[in-house]
Amino acid sequence: MTILYSLVARGSVVLAEFSGTPTNATTISRQILEKLPGNNDDLNVSYSQDRYIFHVKRTDGLTVLCMADDVAGRRIPFAFLEDIHQRFVRTYGRAVLSAQAYGMNDEFSRVLSQQMEYYSNDPNADRINRLKGEMGQVRTVMLENIDKVLDRGDRLELLVDKTATMQNNTMRFRKQTRRFRSSVWWRNVKLTIALILLILVIIYVVLAFVCHGITLPTCI
C-alpha cells in the first residue's frame, strides 16, 4: 500500500484520521501540525522520515496530511490530498470551523480508508491525475491562443480602421475627380462656344469686306 496514513485537521485539531498499518505516524503528524507556519494559508509541503514521506496540503484553514512510501513520489499523494480536501469540504461545509476533535472521525475515516486504497492500488488514480495535468496544459494553451486571437483582433481592428480611412480618402478623391472633370468639361464648352463665336465674327467680317469690295466700283 503506497499511502499508509492520513488525517484531516483544523489547525492542530484533528477532525478525522485513518491508519492502514501500525506506525508512529500519529505522533509524527501531531508534531508536523504544531510546526506548520501559521501565516500561510496556501501550503503544499513534504517532510521525510526514514523511508516515509509526510505530504501536507493546507487550504482555507483546513489541513490534509498523509504518510506514503518514499517510492510513491509526490504526484499521487498530492492528488489524494486534493481529493480528500474537496470531499471533506463538500460533506461538512462550514461545520468544520467549529467541530470538536475527531468530530467527523466515525464517518469520514471510512472515506479516508477507501481513498487510500484507491490511490495506492488502482492504476486509474495515476491516470486520472495525469489526465488532469494534460487538461491543465490544454487550458494553458487555450488561454495563450485566446491571447493571440485577442491580439490579432486588435490588429484586425486597426487594419479595419486603416481600410475605412482609405475608403473615405478614395471617395473624397473620386468626388474631387468628378468635380475637376466637370470643371474641365464646362471650360471646354465655354472655349468651344467662344471659338465658334470668334469664327462667326471672322466670317461676318470677311463677308462684309468682300461684299463691300465688290459693290464699291458700281457706286462710282
CORRAHU-V38310 format. One record per pair of residues at least 12 apart in sequence whose ideal C-beta (glycine too) atoms are under 8 Angstrom apart, sorted by the first residue. I is the first residue (numbers start at 1). J is the second residue. D is the distance in whole Angstrom. If there is no record, write none. Layout:
i j d
I J D
I J D
This chain:
i j d
1 20 6
1 21 7
1 116 7
1 117 7
1 120 4
1 121 7
2 68 5
2 69 6
2 71 8
2 72 4
2 76 6
2 77 8
2 119 7
2 120 4
2 121 8
3 20 7
3 66 5
3 67 7
3 68 5
3 72 7
3 76 8
3 77 6
3 80 6
3 116 5
3 119 6
3 120 5
4 19 7
4 20 5
4 21 5
4 23 6
4 25 7
4 52 7
4 67 5
4 68 7
4 69 7
4 116 8
5 17 7
5 18 7
5 19 5
5 20 7
5 21 8
5 23 6
5 25 4
5 26 8
5 29 7
5 66 6
5 67 4
6 18 6
6 64 7
6 65 7
6 66 4
6 67 7
6 80 7
6 84 7
6 112 5
6 115 8
6 116 6
7 29 6
7 64 8
7 65 5
7 66 8
7 112 8
8 62 7
8 63 7
8 64 5
8 65 8
8 84 7
8 85 8
8 88 5
8 104 7
8 108 7
8 112 8
9 33 6
9 62 8
9 63 5
9 64 8
9 65 7
10 61 6
10 62 6
10 63 7
10 96 6
10 97 7
10 99 7
11 33 7
11 61 7
11 63 7
12 30 7
12 33 5
12 34 6
13 99 8
13 100 8
13 101 5
14 30 8
14 33 8
14 101 6
14 102 6
15 88 8
15 96 7
15 99 6
15 101 7
15 102 7
15 103 6
15 104 5
15 105 7
15 108 7
16 88 8
16 102 7
16 104 5
16 105 5
16 107 8
16 108 4
16 109 5
16 112 6
17 29 8
17 102 8
17 105 7
17 109 7
17 112 7
18 109 4
18 110 8
18 112 4
18 113 5
18 116 7
20 113 7
20 116 6
20 117 8
23 52 8
23 67 7
25 52 8
25 54 8
25 67 5
28 49 6
28 54 7
28 67 8
29 54 7
29 65 6
29 67 7
32 47 6
32 54 6
32 56 7
32 65 7
33 63 7
33 65 7
36 56 7
36 58 7
36 63 7
40 58 7
41 58 7
41 59 7
41 60 7
41 61 6
42 58 7
42 59 6
43 56 7
43 57 7
43 58 4
43 59 8
44 56 7
44 57 5
44 58 8
44 78 7
46 74 6
46 77 8
48 70 7
49 67 8
51 69 7
51 70 5
52 67 5
52 68 7
52 69 7
52 70 7
53 67 7
53 68 6
53 69 8
53 70 5
53 72 7
53 74 8
53 77 7
54 66 7
54 67 5
55 67 8
55 68 6
55 74 7
55 77 4
55 78 6
55 81 6
56 81 8
57 78 7
57 81 4
57 82 7
57 85 6
59 85 6
60 89 8
61 97 8
62 85 6
62 88 7
62 89 7
62 96 6
64 81 5
64 84 5
64 85 5
64 88 7
65 81 8
66 80 6
66 81 6
66 84 8
66 116 8
75 126 7
75 129 6
76 119 6
76 125 6
76 126 6
76 129 7
77 119 8
79 119 7
79 125 7
79 126 8
79 128 8
79 129 4
79 132 8
80 115 6
80 116 7
80 119 4
80 125 8
83 115 6
83 119 8
84 111 8
84 112 7
84 115 6
87 111 6
87 115 8
88 104 8
88 108 7
91 104 8
91 108 7
91 111 8
92 104 6
